[in-house]
């Protein structure tokens, strides 16, 4: 399901809602433990997991630190993401938990739709990792979602 996107100032807020048949503890581990995180978001590395701590983003052209803006054990992880931020929230329910990923993108540009498609695919990879299945990054799926998000972002502009 495509993210819900709302206009905010000259940017947007995107909200991805996902439900998992896994406990909050298991999903939290996949978000915060490096050996599990690398299975679905290999560019991220937890360095200092606490409010005002940092996460390292490793990419082809180098690495940089992102500050953790909000942290509540097994509930909330929010950190800087480019000029904006991302925030993961976990909510337990009867048979597992719900995850809400919110991204604030303060300025729309050519990268916006790529970023949204990336998060979309990474959340699919998270689902597979939680089920114990390895999933390479599916460029063809990313390209389809990228086209969807190009249209969605244009509607916001």
Long-range contacts (C-beta under 8 A, 24 or more apart in sequence): 2-120, 2-145, 2-148, 2-149, 2-152, 3-103, 3-116, 3-119, 3-120, 3-149, 3-152, 5-116, 5-152, 5-153, 5-156, 6-156, 7-156, 8-104, 8-106, 9-106, 10-106, 10-107, 10-108, 11-84, 11-104, 11-105, 11-106, 11-107, 11-108, 12-104, 12-105, 12-108, 12-112, 12-153, 12-156, 13-102, 13-103, 13-104, 13-105, 14-102, 14-103, 14-105, 14-116, 14-119, 15-100, 15-101, 15-102, 15-103, 16-99, 16-100, 16-101, 16-102, 16-103, 16-119, 16-120, 16-123, 17-98, 17-99, 17-100, 18-98, 18-99, 18-100, 18-101, 18-123, 18-126, 18-127, 19-93, 19-96, 19-97, 19-98, 19-99, 20-96, 20-97, 20-98, 20-99, 20-127, 20-130, 21-95, 21-96, 22-96, 22-97, 22-130, 23-92, 23-96, 23-97, 24-74, 24-75, 24-90, 24-91, 24-92, 24-97, 25-74, 26-130, 27-90, 27-97, 27-99, 27-126, 27-130, 28-73, 28-74, 28-90, 30-126, 30-129, 30-130, 31-77, 31-88, 32-77, 36-129, 39-125, 39-129, 39-134, 40-122, 40-125, 40-126, 40-128, 40-129, 40-135, 41-122, 41-125, 41-126, 54-79, 55-79, 82-111, 82-115, 83-107, 86-119, 99-123, 108-153, 108-156, 108-157, 112-149, 112-153, 113-146, 113-149, 113-150, 113-152, 113-153, 114-146, 114-149, 116-145, 116-149, 116-152, 116-153, 117-142, 117-143, 117-145, 117-146, 117-148, 117-149, 118-142, 120-145, 120-149, 121-145
